[in-house]
Amino acid sequence: MLRSTVHQLFDQVVSCEQFLENCGEQMWRDKLCQTRVVDAAGNEALDLDLLLSYFSQSEAFFDLELSKVHGHRVDESTEAGANSHLVSLRLDIYYLAQKCRDENNASIVIISAYP
């Protein structure tokens, strides 16, 4: 069974949070965590507008580069691969978030509402 766009996006956001945590990038990990909200009924949701805003700010998520020089847990042998993986995660998140917003015509989507 195909997973909904909402679930695909949720999975990518969580994967990116974990990856950033492993690399020692706290600021962007925390920002991604803030896009996962719980509504009044206790349903977990994604704030698509907040998530997409991270890609258009002056210090955009697209600008993040993992580097030992910046205090990240990567070294010369893993830096290129880590940044390549980050680029892939970011692009997936960006396009899935746009697709979710277009498909659902909503700025916040409740994860459990989708199969």
C-alpha positions as CSV (number, residue, x, y, z in Angstrom):
1,M,0.0,0.0,0.0
2,L,1.3,3.5,-0.9
3,R,1.9,5.7,2.0
4,S,0.2,9.1,2.0
5,T,2.2,12.2,1.2
6,V,1.6,13.3,4.8
7,H,3.2,10.1,6.2
8,Q,6.1,10.3,3.7
9,L,6.7,13.9,4.9
10,F,6.4,13.0,8.5
11,D,8.9,10.2,8.0
12,Q,11.4,12.5,6.3
13,V,11.1,15.2,9.0
14,V,11.8,12.6,11.7
15,S,14.7,11.1,9.7
16,C,16.2,14.5,9.2
17,E,15.8,15.4,12.9
18,Q,17.6,12.2,13.9
19,F,20.3,12.8,11.3
20,L,20.9,16.3,12.5
21,E,21.0,15.1,16.1
22,N,23.6,12.5,15.2
23,C,25.7,15.3,13.5
24,G,25.4,17.6,16.4
25,E,23.3,20.2,14.6
26,Q,20.9,21.3,17.4
27,M,19.4,24.5,16.1
28,W,17.9,23.0,12.9
29,R,17.0,19.8,14.7
30,D,15.0,21.9,17.2
31,K,13.4,23.9,14.4
32,L,12.2,20.8,12.7
33,C,10.8,19.4,16.0
34,Q,8.8,22.6,16.3
35,T,6.9,21.8,13.1
36,R,5.4,18.7,14.8
37,V,2.5,20.0,16.9
38,V,-0.2,18.4,19.0
39,D,-3.7,19.8,18.5
40,A,-6.3,20.3,21.3
41,A,-7.7,16.7,20.7
42,G,-4.2,15.3,21.2
43,N,-3.6,14.5,17.5
44,E,-0.1,14.9,16.2
45,A,0.1,17.3,13.3
46,L,2.6,19.0,11.0
47,D,2.7,22.7,10.6
48,L,3.4,23.0,6.8
49,D,3.6,26.8,6.8
50,L,6.2,26.8,9.5
51,L,8.1,24.1,7.8
52,L,8.1,25.8,4.4
53,S,9.1,29.1,6.0
54,Y,12.4,27.5,6.9
55,F,13.3,27.3,3.2
56,S,12.7,31.0,2.5
57,Q,14.2,32.8,5.5
58,S,17.4,34.8,5.2
59,E,19.3,32.0,7.0
60,A,17.4,29.3,5.2
61,F,17.6,25.6,5.9
62,F,18.9,25.2,2.4
63,D,22.0,27.1,3.5
64,L,23.0,24.7,6.3
65,E,26.3,22.9,5.6
66,L,27.6,20.3,8.0
67,S,31.3,20.9,8.8
68,K,33.7,20.0,11.6
69,V,34.7,23.6,11.5
70,H,31.2,24.6,12.5
71,G,31.3,22.1,15.4
72,H,29.4,19.3,13.7
73,R,30.2,15.6,14.3
74,V,31.6,14.9,10.9
75,D,35.2,14.6,9.7
76,E,36.9,15.1,6.4
77,S,36.1,11.6,5.3
78,T,32.3,11.8,6.1
79,E,31.6,15.5,5.5
80,A,30.8,15.2,1.8
81,G,28.6,12.2,2.3
82,A,26.8,13.8,5.2
83,N,26.1,17.0,3.3
84,S,24.9,15.0,0.3
85,H,22.5,13.1,2.5
86,L,21.3,16.4,4.1
87,V,20.7,17.9,0.6
88,S,18.6,14.8,-0.3
89,L,16.6,15.0,3.0
90,R,16.0,18.8,2.6
91,L,14.8,18.4,-1.0
92,D,12.4,15.6,-0.1
93,I,11.0,17.6,2.9
94,Y,10.6,20.8,0.8
95,Y,8.8,19.1,-2.1
96,L,6.7,16.8,0.1
97,A,5.6,19.8,2.3
98,Q,4.6,21.8,-0.8
99,K,2.7,18.7,-2.2
100,C,0.9,18.2,1.2
101,R,-0.1,21.8,1.3
102,D,-1.4,21.7,-2.3
103,E,-3.2,18.4,-1.9
104,N,-4.9,19.2,1.4
105,N,-5.3,23.0,1.0
106,A,-4.2,23.3,4.6
107,S,-1.4,24.9,6.5
108,I,-1.6,22.2,9.2
109,V,-2.2,18.5,8.6
110,I,-3.2,15.9,11.2
111,I,-1.0,12.9,10.6
112,S,-3.6,10.3,11.9
113,A,-6.2,11.6,9.5
114,Y,-4.3,10.0,6.5
115,P,-4.0,6.3,5.8
